[in-house]
Amino acid sequence: MSMRGRRFGLAGLVLLTSASLLRTSISLASASSAPHSKLNLRLSHGAVATAAGDVTSSSIWAFRALAGQDGAALTSLPRPTPPVRFPDGIRVFALSVEIGQTGPQAVLTNASTTIQLLEALNVRLARTDVVLPSRGGALHAGMQVQVVRVRRVVETEVESLEFETLVHYSSDVALGSARVVTPGSTGQAIRAVLVTYRNGQPVDRRLLSYVLLTSPLPRVEIHGASFAAASSVAHSQTGQASWYDCSGMYAAHLSLPLGTVVTVTNLDNGKTVTVIINDRGPYGIADRIIDLCSSAFAQIAPLAQGVARVKISW
């Protein structure tokens, strides 16, 4: 829209453009409904005033409605003293502008493109920011211009890995009772995540890396079962057991799945120990069926003995 500022001055200019503001997302009271209301405006940038109060036509400027105490745009209309006069031919647009998380504001400007408007409003754009409808788009009366602040941040997260509970049944435990072989422990991992924020709100998460710090150890319980029930699922193997330098109630077996709970019985003295298979071996020795950690082997025979004749069941 084109108007002659010399004839109307700033007050007249705002009066003529206030009708466009009514059609935007910011409602301004009309002169007929509030004849004594005023519109508080602030010159944002770029206008060059002469001693007589005129504004040069070569500058790009934008007026923003000042916010009241309640945060809403004040629907008032000033009569500047001395009055500011605009030269003939200046095109002025009434717009709605929303920047980041701030609410929409009513703006009057002589800018012709979106980027000129943002420069006049002293809005600094980051490379990732999104301008709607576009940075170089042409302005028209009543349009809405929006700046979406987009930030991408790499965040690290420590993840707790829960352990699973393995339940095994044995006739060595009283029916209806349970024995905890290992209590179980949680593991930890670190994730590096690229988080995208739009106007301060996370909208996307992308995994960049995953580092396992500690693996979770399962909780192992042995529940009592009747002899018939236990024998229907029980497996056994007879041979020699040896030991190697490790700690805990663990053992190595050539083929049993890792995590299998095995009861080892010394056939010479009847002592038993319950272990978990977490390794492979023993290799290359005939009749050697299991390697126990030293602490587990010590439960059924002296370490100095080295080898014991055993039966294993699972």
C-alpha positions, 0 to 999 in steps of 0.5 A: 500500500502507498501513502503520502506521509507528508499529508497524514504524518505518522499518526495518520499513517498508523491510522490507515494501516491499523485495519490491516493489523486487525486481520493479523494474529494480533488484534488492535482496537479500531479507532471507532471502538476506542476513539481515545486509544493509543498505539505505542510504537518503537522505532526498531532500526535504520530510520535517519531523522533530520533536524526537522524530524523527517525520516529519509526514504533511503533507510529501512525501518520497522516500528514494533508495538510496545508491550504492556505490563500484561505482556500484550501489545498496547492498543494505543495510538500516539501523536508524536511531538514534534510530528514525524513526516514521511516523504511521498511514495513510502510503502508501509506494511502492517505485519505480524512478527513472531521470533522464537518463543516470543509471542507475535508482535504488530509491526509497521515497516517500509521493508520490502523483503523478509530479510530487510525486515529482520535486519531493521528489527535487529534480529540476528539469524543463526545458520540453522534458524528457519525463517517463514515463509522465507528469508528473501520473500517479498512482504505484503500487508497482513502477512505473518513472519516467523523466525524459528530458532533451531539449535543442535546440541550434542548431549551425553547420557549415562544409561543404566542397564538392568540385569535379568533374573535366571531361575533354575530348578534343582532337587538340591533345594527344598521344595518351595524354597529358593537360593540366590546364587548371584544377586545380579548387578546393573551395567552402565553405558554412555550415549552421545545424542544429537538433540535438535531444539526448535524454539527451545523444545526438543524435536529430534534425537539422533544417536551418535555413539554408544559405549558400554562401560560395564555389562550387567550380571544376571541374578541367578536363583535356584528354586526347589523342585520335586525329584520327579520334576527335577529329573525330567529336565535335569542333565548331567555329565561325569568327568574331571574338574580342574581350576584356574585363576579367577574369582567368583562362582564361575566356570568354563565349559566347552559347550554349555550356553553362557549363563547356565547354572551348573551344580558340581558334585565331588564324587569323592567327598560329596561336596557340591558347589553351584557355578555359572558358565561364563567362559570356554574350556578346558581344551586338549585334556581327555576326560576334563569336562569343566574348569572352575574358578579357584574360589569355586574349586576350593569349595569341593577340594583343596587347590593343591589337589589340582583335579577332582572327579566330579559330576555336573548337573544342570 
